[in-house]
Amino acid sequence: NYEVYNEKDGLPSAIINTLYRDNEKNLWIGTGLGLAKWVAKNNVVFYNTENNEFKNDVNFLCLSDNKTIVLNTDHGLQQFQFDKKEFKNITTVPYVYTPIKGTFPLLIHYADQIGKIESTTNNFIPIEKINTPVTGVLHSYKHPGGTIFLTSLYGLYAIEEKSVKKIFPYRVTCLLIDKDANTWVGTWSHGLYRIPAKKNISDTFYVQNVTSAIGTSQIRGIYQDSKKNIWVGTRYAGAFCLTEKPDGGFDSQHFDRHSGLMSDWVSSFAETDTGDIWVGSYLGLDKLVKESSGYRVFNFSKAVNFFAEVREIFSMGNKDWVCIANKGIAYFKDEDIHQMPPWNVTILSASLGVLENKLTILSPTKNVSLKPTQNSARFEFSALGFINERQILYSYRLKGSSDTTWSKPANIHEASY
C-alpha cells in the first residue's frame, strides 16, 4: 500500500529535492518552491473517516456500557464501539428518541413513552406511557429519587409517576444531578438554577436562582468534581468553580482568557485521577493543573496542535480520553505533558554595537572587551523543539543590568538592549 502527497495536501511543490527526519520524528520536506514540515504527532486521533456515519451533529452522549457510547445526534441515535472504532446508526429520525442518562440498562424517552432499544433489531420497545407527550427534547436525566428530567428548547420538564410537570419555560442548555442529589440547570440566556434534593410540603419543585454566584446568564456547561465543587461553563465569561459555604452561599473562582484559557466559550469539564480539570471550549482543550496555591492553566491544544470545538469529554480509564468535537469523535491518551521540563534554549548569536562598530559573536566562549560606542546589544536564541514551535514562549533577563526581572513570556527569538 502507498499514498501520494502533493500540492493539494499542502506541499509548496510536488518536486521533492530532499527529506530529513529530526529527533522528534518530524519530516522536513525540501521542495522546488520551499520548505515544508510534516509534524510527527499531535496525540489526538479522530474517528470520523469518509466511510463512517458520523456527521458532526452530536447533542450529547452517554455510556450504555464501559466500551459503548450512545450519541444523540441531529439525525437520530448512533452507537460508537470504542474497541472497534466503529459507528452504527440506531435510529434515523432526528429529535425523537432521547437516551436517559443515569439508567442501566439504558432507557429511551420518545414523545409520551419511556422504553428501550432492542439490541438486534434497533426497534423501540415501549415500557411505560406518560400522560403528556414532550417534544423537542435535547437531554434527559434520571434523578436518584426516580424523577426523570427532560430539557428542551421550550423549558425544563419532570416526569413523576407517569405525570409530566413543566418546571420553568426557559431554554435549557445543560443539567447536572450532583452527589447530594441537587439538580443544577443551566439555561441559554436566563442564568443558573438549583433544585434542592428535598421538595417542600406543596409537592412542587423549589427552584433557586443562583446566577448571582457567577454574574453571567449564558450557561453552556455544568460539572461536579470529586471535592463537590460545581464547575460552570459560560458563553462569554469563561469558567467558574463554585464551592458552597456553610451559610448556603458560594465562593467562586474565575478562569477566562486573562487567566490563560484559550477561549471564554466553555462548554465541558472532566476531572483526572490527580485532581486536574479538563476544560473544553470553542477552541479546544485546556487543563487546569492542581497545585498547592490553586490551579495553573496549561493549554493542551496548543501543545499538541488539537484545535476544535469540544462539546463533551469523558474518561475511558487507563488515561484514555474521548471527547465530542465539531470535527468528530476524538481520542487521546493523557501523557502528562504539562510536567515535561522546558526545552533547553541556545543563544544563537550576539550582536554588539551597530554598523561598522558591530561585533557579531556566533559562539560566545570567552570574555569580550567593548569600545565605548559599542553600547547596544542584540541576542538571538531558540529552543530546538518542532512539534509546535510557534507555541513555545520565551522569557529572558540581563543579569547585572538596572532591571533584572524576567520578561513577560512571548513567542519571540531575540532581545535587544
Order of alpha helices (4+ residues) and beta strands (2+ residues): beta-beta-beta-beta-beta-beta-beta-beta-beta-beta-beta-beta-beta-beta-beta-beta-beta-beta-beta-beta-beta-beta-beta-beta-beta-beta-beta-beta-alpha-beta-beta-beta-beta-beta-beta-beta
